[in-house]
Amino acid sequence: NPKNGAVLWTYSNWSCWIPSSPAYDAGQNKLLIVGGYNAGAAMIQIEKSGDKFNVKELYKTQDFGEHTKPPLFHNGYFYAQFSNNERRDGLVCMSEDGKVMWKTMRNPSFDKGSMILADGLILATDGRQTLHLIEPDPAGFKPLASAEILGTGTNWSPLALVDGKLLIRDQGKLLCVKVAR
C-alpha cells in the first residue's frame, strides 16, 4: 500500500537468483515474471476480494524466459530472447497461456540483444552485430530484413525509436539509424 507501506500480496513460488528483467503487465491483472539462468517464467493473476488480494499461479515454464529485458507482447503472444550462459534458445514465441510456439535456437542466434515493437513489427539486435526486422507471427519466425550495423562485442542496451530514428549502441559507439517502410 503506497499510503502506509503494508504488503498487499506476495508470490513466492518462482525463483531467479539474478532477477534482471522486470515483471511484465500482461493485462487482466496478470503478470508474467521472467528470468535468465534457467529461471524460466511464471504467469500469475492478482484478484481482489473485498479488501484482500489473492495471487493465483496460472502456469510456470522452463521453456521461456529473458536474461536482460522484459519480453514483447503482441496479439496474444510473447516474444523474448532466451539465451544465457546455460542455453541458446534464441528468439522464442510463447502464447499467452504458456505454450511455446517456436524457437530460433542458433538460426539465427539471438543472444541477450534488445527488441522493440514498432508499427506491428519487431526491431531486434542479436546481441552482437546485426539488427533484424521481424514480423511477429506465432506460426513461425518471419525475418523481413537484417543488416550488420554494429561493431564486435555485445550490445545489450535498450533500443529507442523516435520519429523513424532508431538509437542503438554497442560497447564502442552510439548510432542513429533511419528506419522507415
C-alpha atoms as a printed R data frame, in Angstrom:
    type eleno elety resid chain resno       x       y       z
1   ATOM     1    CA   ASN     A     1   0.000   0.000   0.000
2   ATOM     2    CA   PRO     A     2   1.664   3.271  -1.060
3   ATOM     3    CA   LYS     A     3  -0.024   5.134   1.802
4   ATOM     4    CA   ASN     A     4   1.299   3.029   4.667
5   ATOM     5    CA   GLY     A     5   3.801   0.514   3.255
6   ATOM     6    CA   ALA     A     6   1.696  -2.540   4.108
7   ATOM     7    CA   VAL     A     7   2.258  -5.564   1.868
8   ATOM     8    CA   LEU     A     8  -0.965  -6.328  -0.030
9   ATOM     9    CA   TRP     A     9   0.083  -9.604  -1.653
10  ATOM    10    CA   THR     A    10   3.104 -11.815  -2.256
11  ATOM    11    CA   TYR     A    11   4.072 -14.632  -4.613
12  ATOM    12    CA   SER     A    12   6.992 -16.875  -3.739
13  ATOM    13    CA   ASN     A    13   6.598 -19.967  -5.939
14  ATOM    14    CA   TRP     A    14   9.171 -18.780  -8.506
15  ATOM    15    CA   SER     A    15  12.842 -18.035  -8.030
16  ATOM    16    CA   CYS     A    16  15.553 -16.308 -10.039
17  ATOM    17    CA   TRP     A    17  18.932 -15.754  -8.434
18  ATOM    18    CA   ILE     A    18  19.663 -12.688 -10.626
19  ATOM    19    CA   PRO     A    19  16.291 -11.096 -11.489
20  ATOM    20    CA   SER     A    20  17.369  -8.540 -14.080
21  ATOM    21    CA   SER     A    21  14.164  -8.314 -16.112
22  ATOM    22    CA   PRO     A    22  11.092  -6.578 -14.638
23  ATOM    23    CA   ALA     A    23   7.723  -8.325 -14.434
24  ATOM    24    CA   TYR     A    24   5.543  -7.723 -17.480
25  ATOM    25    CA   ASP     A    25   1.959  -6.445 -17.171
26  ATOM    26    CA   ALA     A    26   0.049  -8.942 -19.326
27  ATOM    27    CA   GLY     A    27  -3.338  -7.254 -18.802
28  ATOM    28    CA   GLN     A    28  -6.403  -8.595 -16.954
29  ATOM    29    CA   ASN     A    29  -4.488  -8.347 -13.635
30  ATOM    30    CA   LYS     A    30  -1.878 -10.822 -14.908
31  ATOM    31    CA   LEU     A    31   1.891 -10.531 -14.518
32  ATOM    32    CA   LEU     A    32   4.460 -12.505 -16.479
33  ATOM    33    CA   ILE     A    33   7.631 -12.946 -14.437
34  ATOM    34    CA   VAL     A    34  10.699 -13.923 -16.484
35  ATOM    35    CA   GLY     A    35  14.331 -14.580 -15.780
36  ATOM    36    CA   GLY     A    36  17.550 -15.966 -17.139
37  ATOM    37    CA   TYR     A    37  19.864 -18.583 -15.651
38  ATOM    38    CA   ASN     A    38  17.221 -21.301 -16.178
39  ATOM    39    CA   ALA     A    39  14.630 -19.497 -14.044
40  ATOM    40    CA   GLY     A    40  12.074 -19.688 -16.873
41  ATOM    41    CA   ALA     A    41   8.798 -17.848 -16.432
42  ATOM    42    CA   ALA     A    42   5.648 -17.769 -14.340
43  ATOM    43    CA   MET     A    43   2.287 -16.194 -15.093
44  ATOM    44    CA   ILE     A    44   0.284 -15.064 -12.080
45  ATOM    45    CA   GLN     A    45  -3.041 -13.308 -11.701
46  ATOM    46    CA   ILE     A    46  -3.901 -10.965  -8.847
47  ATOM    47    CA   GLU     A    47  -7.536 -10.932  -7.775
48  ATOM    48    CA   LYS     A    48  -9.167  -8.640  -5.243
49  ATOM    49    CA   SER     A    49 -11.937  -9.876  -2.970
50  ATOM    50    CA   GLY     A    50 -13.202  -7.138  -0.680
51  ATOM    51    CA   ASP     A    51 -10.109  -5.676   0.997
52  ATOM    52    CA   LYS     A    52  -7.951  -8.755   0.383
53  ATOM    53    CA   PHE     A    53  -5.806  -9.701  -2.593
54  ATOM    54    CA   ASN     A    54  -5.219 -13.259  -3.782
55  ATOM    55    CA   VAL     A    55  -2.464 -14.452  -6.101
56  ATOM    56    CA   LYS     A    56  -3.238 -17.321  -8.444
57  ATOM    57    CA   GLU     A    57  -0.454 -19.067 -10.356
58  ATOM    58    CA   LEU     A    58  -1.644 -19.714 -13.906
59  ATOM    59    CA   TYR     A    59   1.480 -21.573 -15.070
60  ATOM    60    CA   LYS     A    60   5.232 -21.924 -14.828
61  ATOM    61    CA   THR     A    61   7.559 -22.935 -17.655
62  ATOM    62    CA   GLN     A    62  11.259 -23.560 -18.118
63  ATOM    63    CA   ASP     A    63  10.927 -23.093 -21.899
64  ATOM    64    CA   PHE     A    64  10.511 -19.312 -21.899
65  ATOM    65    CA   GLY     A    65  12.453 -16.560 -20.182
66  ATOM    66    CA   GLU     A    66  14.557 -13.479 -20.778
67  ATOM    67    CA   HIS     A    67  18.013 -12.731 -19.498
68  ATOM    68    CA   THR     A    68  18.182  -8.920 -19.555
69  ATOM    69    CA   LYS     A    69  14.889  -7.306 -20.659
70  ATOM    70    CA   PRO     A    70  11.132  -7.842 -20.455
71  ATOM    71    CA   PRO     A    71   9.502  -9.728 -23.331
72  ATOM    72    CA   LEU     A    72   7.403  -8.064 -26.019
73  ATOM    73    CA   PHE     A    73   3.664  -8.803 -26.174
74  ATOM    74    CA   HIS     A    74   1.792  -8.646 -29.481
75  ATOM    75    CA   ASN     A    75  -1.642 -10.047 -30.436
76  ATOM    76    CA   GLY     A    76  -1.729 -12.563 -27.579
77  ATOM    77    CA   TYR     A    77   1.875 -13.783 -27.914
78  ATOM    78    CA   PHE     A    78   5.098 -13.041 -26.047
79  ATOM    79    CA   TYR     A    79   8.476 -12.724 -27.789
80  ATOM    80    CA   ALA     A    80  11.763 -12.883 -25.893
81  ATOM    81    CA   GLN     A    81  15.433 -13.590 -26.426
82  ATOM    82    CA   PHE     A    82  16.009 -16.594 -24.192
83  ATOM    83    CA   SER     A    83  19.734 -17.095 -24.345
84  ATOM    84    CA   ASN     A    84  22.110 -17.025 -21.430
85  ATOM    85    CA   ASN     A    85  25.155 -18.855 -20.132
86  ATOM    86    CA   GLU     A    86  23.295 -22.184 -19.977
87  ATOM    87    CA   ARG     A    87  21.023 -22.167 -23.022
88  ATOM    88    CA   ARG     A    88  20.750 -20.799 -26.554
89  ATOM    89    CA   ASP     A    89  17.056 -20.874 -27.437
90  ATOM    90    CA   GLY     A    90  17.376 -17.623 -29.409
91  ATOM    91    CA   LEU     A    91  14.202 -15.714 -30.135
92  ATOM    92    CA   VAL     A    92  11.223 -17.530 -28.623
93  ATOM    93    CA   CYS     A    93   7.480 -17.072 -29.203
94  ATOM    94    CA   MET     A    94   5.056 -18.160 -26.458
95  ATOM    95    CA   SER     A    95   1.265 -17.947 -26.323
96  ATOM    96    CA   GLU     A    96  -0.485 -16.126 -23.518
97  ATOM    97    CA   ASP     A    97  -1.340 -19.479 -21.919
98  ATOM    98    CA   GLY     A    98   2.296 -20.653 -21.816
99  ATOM    99    CA   LYS     A    99   2.641 -22.790 -24.951
100 ATOM   100    CA   VAL     A   100   5.948 -22.250 -26.759
101 ATOM   101    CA   MET     A   101   5.184 -21.819 -30.455
102 ATOM   102    CA   TRP     A   102   8.743 -21.724 -31.826
103 ATOM   103    CA   LYS     A   103  12.410 -21.017 -31.067
104 ATOM   104    CA   THR     A   104  15.078 -19.838 -33.490
105 ATOM   105    CA   MET     A   105  17.808 -21.566 -31.463
106 ATOM   106    CA   ARG     A   106  21.012 -20.553 -33.320
107 ATOM   107    CA   ASN     A   107  19.434 -19.965 -36.720
108 ATOM   108    CA   PRO     A   108  19.665 -17.031 -36.334
109 ATOM   109    CA   SER     A   109  21.140 -16.727 -32.898
110 ATOM   110    CA   PHE     A   110  19.715 -14.081 -30.592
111 ATOM   111    CA   ASP     A   111  21.896 -13.624 -27.526
112 ATOM   112    CA   LYS     A   112  20.671 -11.057 -24.987
113 ATOM   113    CA   GLY     A   113  20.087  -8.349 -27.560
114 ATOM   114    CA   SER     A   114  17.362  -5.762 -27.341
115 ATOM   115    CA   MET     A   115  13.956  -5.585 -29.014
116 ATOM   116    CA   ILE     A   116  11.287  -3.004 -29.630
117 ATOM   117    CA   LEU     A   117   7.836  -3.273 -31.192
118 ATOM   118    CA   ALA     A   118   7.014  -0.539 -33.723
119 ATOM   119    CA   ASP     A   119   4.114  -0.420 -36.199
120 ATOM   120    CA   GLY     A   120   3.409  -4.109 -35.559
121 ATOM   121    CA   LEU     A   121   6.984  -5.185 -36.366
122 ATOM   122    CA   ILE     A   122   9.878  -6.210 -34.142
123 ATOM   123    CA   LEU     A   123  13.244  -4.491 -34.416
124 ATOM   124    CA   ALA     A   124  15.768  -6.711 -32.635
125 ATOM   125    CA   THR     A   125  19.501  -6.820 -32.201
126 ATOM   126    CA   ASP     A   126  21.124 -10.218 -31.978
127 ATOM   127    CA   GLY     A   127  23.339  -9.224 -29.055
128 ATOM   128    CA   ARG     A   128  26.323  -8.835 -31.370
129 ATOM   129    CA   GLN     A   129  26.403  -7.027 -34.762
130 ATOM   130    CA   THR     A   130  23.073  -7.490 -36.523
131 ATOM   131    CA   LEU     A   131  19.800  -5.582 -36.448
132 ATOM   132    CA   HIS     A   132  16.785  -7.644 -37.573
133 ATOM   133    CA   LEU     A   133  13.334  -6.601 -38.750
134 ATOM   134    CA   ILE     A   134  10.840  -9.358 -37.883
135 ATOM   135    CA   GLU     A   135   7.146  -9.867 -38.477
136 ATOM   136    CA   PRO     A   136   5.738 -11.236 -35.204
137 ATOM   137    CA   ASP     A   137   3.862 -14.420 -36.104
138 ATOM   138    CA   PRO     A   138   3.062 -17.395 -33.851
139 ATOM   139    CA   ALA     A   139   3.221 -19.711 -36.886
140 ATOM   140    CA   GLY     A   140   6.982 -19.256 -37.214
141 ATOM   141    CA   PHE     A   141   9.972 -16.937 -37.333
142 ATOM   142    CA   LYS     A   142   9.423 -14.430 -40.161
143 ATOM   143    CA   PRO     A   143  12.502 -12.280 -40.835
144 ATOM   144    CA   LEU     A   144  11.897  -9.355 -43.182
145 ATOM   145    CA   ALA     A   145  15.363  -7.775 -43.291
146 ATOM   146    CA   SER     A   146  18.663  -7.622 -41.456
147 ATOM   147    CA   ALA     A   147  21.800  -5.506 -41.503
148 ATOM   148    CA   GLU     A   148  25.155  -5.754 -39.761
149 ATOM   149    CA   ILE     A   149  25.488  -2.254 -38.350
150 ATOM   150    CA   LEU     A   150  27.234  -2.712 -35.018
151 ATOM   151    CA   GLY     A   151  30.815  -3.495 -34.122
152 ATOM   152    CA   THR     A   152  32.035  -6.591 -32.408
153 ATOM   153    CA   GLY     A   153  31.305  -7.311 -28.775
154 ATOM   154    CA   THR     A   154  27.999  -7.203 -27.001
155 ATOM   155    CA   ASN     A   155  25.014  -4.896 -27.443
156 ATOM   156    CA   TRP     A   156  22.615  -5.491 -24.591
157 ATOM   157    CA   SER     A   157  21.472  -1.865 -24.420
158 ATOM   158    CA   PRO     A   158  17.808  -0.946 -24.860
159 ATOM   159    CA   LEU     A   159  16.683   0.450 -28.209
160 ATOM   160    CA   ALA     A   160  14.879   3.759 -28.581
161 ATOM   161    CA   LEU     A   161  12.764   4.774 -31.574
162 ATOM   162    CA   VAL     A   162  11.529   8.327 -32.192
163 ATOM   163    CA   ASP     A   163  10.112   9.702 -35.465
164 ATOM   164    CA   GLY     A   164  11.618   6.865 -37.523
165 ATOM   165    CA   LYS     A   165  15.066   7.249 -35.954
166 ATOM   166    CA   LEU     A   166  16.429   4.253 -34.046
167 ATOM   167    CA   LEU     A   167  19.042   4.840 -31.362
168 ATOM   168    CA   ILE     A   168  21.210   1.760 -30.999
169 ATOM   169    CA   ARG     A   169  24.577   1.211 -29.361
170 ATOM   170    CA   ASP     A   170  27.208  -1.387 -28.678
171 ATOM   171    CA   GLN     A   171  30.167  -1.154 -26.320
172 ATOM   172    CA   GLY     A   172  32.030   1.265 -28.570
173 ATOM   173    CA   LYS     A   173  29.587   3.528 -30.368
174 ATOM   174    CA   LEU     A   174  26.106   5.015 -30.456
175 ATOM   175    CA   LEU     A   175  24.271   5.109 -33.801
176 ATOM   176    CA   CYS     A   176  21.149   6.840 -35.031
177 ATOM   177    CA   VAL     A   177  19.651   4.787 -37.866
178 ATOM   178    CA   LYS     A   178  16.734   5.903 -40.025
179 ATOM   179    CA   VAL     A   179  14.108   3.156 -40.230
180 ATOM   180    CA   ALA     A   180  11.088   3.522 -42.494
181 ATOM   181    CA   ARG     A   181   8.764   1.483 -44.678
